[in-house]
Amino acid sequence: MSEATEDRALEPVPLSDRKPWWTLSWNTVGIVTTLVALYLGALLSFVAGVHEAMLAGLIVALISSALGWGMGHIAYVTGRPSGVLARYHGFGVRGSMVISSVFGFMMIGFLAAENALLYQAIALFLGIADTWVMRAAVYGALATCWVLLTTYGFNAVTRFSSLMLVGFLTMLAYLVVWILHHTHQSWWNVTAFGTQLPQHDLAALGVHSATDKIVFCINVLAGSGGALALLAADIGRYARRSADIGAAVGLGALTCCVGMVLIGGVIMYASVPLLIDHLVSTSGASRIEAIQVALRSPEKVATAFILIGGGVGVALVVAAQSKAQVINTYSSALSLANVCDAVFEWRPGRVAFVIFANLLSLLLLGGDLLRWFNSFLETLGILTTCFAAVILADYFIVRRFVRLGTGSAERLELVNRAGMVTIVVAFVASRYLLNDIVPIKIVSAVATAFVSYPVLRLYVLRPA
């Protein structure tokens, strides 16, 4: 059992286990094709207009692809996941717990959010009452599924993700065609709409001009882009070539930031009349209030799918969420394994962390996670891009000048002070100091980290 379930959470992946780009792409595309991604696509399309939202998505996709390819290349060379990479590049052994803690929390947060969407879809379709007993039964069953599906490592995760992704894309295409046919709308009409929110709602989001719309969309998508960059290391260690992980990350970034934005906007725009009628009849709200409610939380996308597609809609929701949940669990377990090993030198095996990650996700469901999901993404997006920038700066810049003994990559520090200080400087600068000068936070964060880390590492906080 130990040999069948352990997949080198803390050790390099041998060349015999490496995969081509299309195998890696099942995971990079699978984790971004979710209801949360469709919800963000709908939200951004209604804020900025579908074309402006896609332009913002393309910008984030390019940044995420560059960071992700860099991270994936290092993982390809070393065979190590993101948390262990941080020990060797940028953070040190104990310092790596920071990146693993933040990234692990982010992935566990995604795990909790996607579980909540699945629960709401199941409850709506079956018409069951929302009770604590029902929550315990459904959430417990979902967590058990993710544990069992993730237990047997990368190959099992990839096979499951590929099957669910094919099913999701097939049903998604069917529902889009069905919506357009039954609402008598053309593809051109549903892909060319502009801003749908009233001015006072835009002002509440800090959107006052056309430029603000683009900036808002980029900052919201930053969380997904940053997470994908770090996930590239967890997946890239299985790449046969550097180009393989580059292609997989690029395809995942374009799917997430452009494809899901377009499809999410199209589905919500085309199905708004049906969704509004449902909200008016069930809650007694006015039509204006119903429109505002429809764009406040991603569960409304699940509602739209079920109202339109019935059983097909439920199957689509399950396919969309389940493949992402398996990858979320897989990456969360890797981060938890690194934290416990770096801090406590405790190695119970990856399966224990698969179970632990799901237990933590269930605890998060006790809070109002979905309500603050947007701000969660923006903040975590800045941090994850900072982490990736420090690791890249250490590997591609600093290591050309610094050699720590005969085997520089193997002689580890407990804490890389330059890396830790850089994270604080880059986060504060992008979030507060440079906000008026460079409103796109991930750009200022990456630029600050790339400039600050080499200076601090080579001249101020030099390694012992």
Number of C-alpha atoms within 10 A of each C-alpha: 6 10 7 9 16 15 20 17 24 20 12 18 21 12 13 8 12 18 19 16 21 14 19 26 24 24 28 29 25 31 25 26 23 25 27 25 23 26 27 25 31 28 27 30 32 22 26 28 23 29 18 20 31 26 17 25 32 20 17 29 29 16 21 30 28 17 26 32 26 27 30 36 24 25 27 30 17 19 27 26 32 32 31 31 24 28 27 23 25 30 31 23 24 20 23 30 27 17 27 28 18 16 27 26 19 21 25 25 25 23 29 28 26 26 22 21 24 24 19 19 25 18 16 17 15 9 9 11 11 12 9 9 9 14 16 12 11 18 20 14 11 17 24 13 15 24 22 13 20 27 24 19 18 21 14 14 22 22 15 19 27 19 14 22 26 15 16 23 15 12 20 21 11 13 19 17 13 14 17 18 12 9 12 10 12 12 14 8 12 19 19 12 17 16 18 16 17 11 13 11 12 19 11 9 13 12 19 13 12 11 11 17 23 23 20 21 26 29 26 24 29 31 26 23 33 30 23 29 29 29 25 33 30 27 28 36 30 30 28 18 18 19 16 23 35 25 19 28 33 23 18 29 29 23 22 31 31 23 21 25 29 24 23 24 28 25 24 26 20 22 20 15 13 14 23 22 16 16 20 16 11 9 9 12 15 13 14 10 13 19 20 14 14 22 20 13 19 24 23 21 26 24 24 22 26 21 18 18 19 14 13 16 22 21 17 27 26 21 23 29 26 27 30 28 31 29 27 27 29 27 27 27 28 25 30 25 28 30 25 17 16 22 13 10 11 12 15 11 17 25 22 15 23 26 19 17 29 26 15 15 23 22 10 16 17 9 9 10 16 21 12 10 17 16 13 16 23 21 18 20 27 28 26 27 31 31 32 28 28 28 28 22 22 24 19 12 14 19 16 9 9 14 13 14 9 8 9 12 15 11 13 17 19 13 18 25 20 23 30 20 16 27 26 13 19 32 23 15 18 26 21 12 14 17 14 10 9 16 18 21 26 32 19 23 29 26 15 22 30 22 15 20 30 23 16 16 20 15 11 12 16 14 15 6
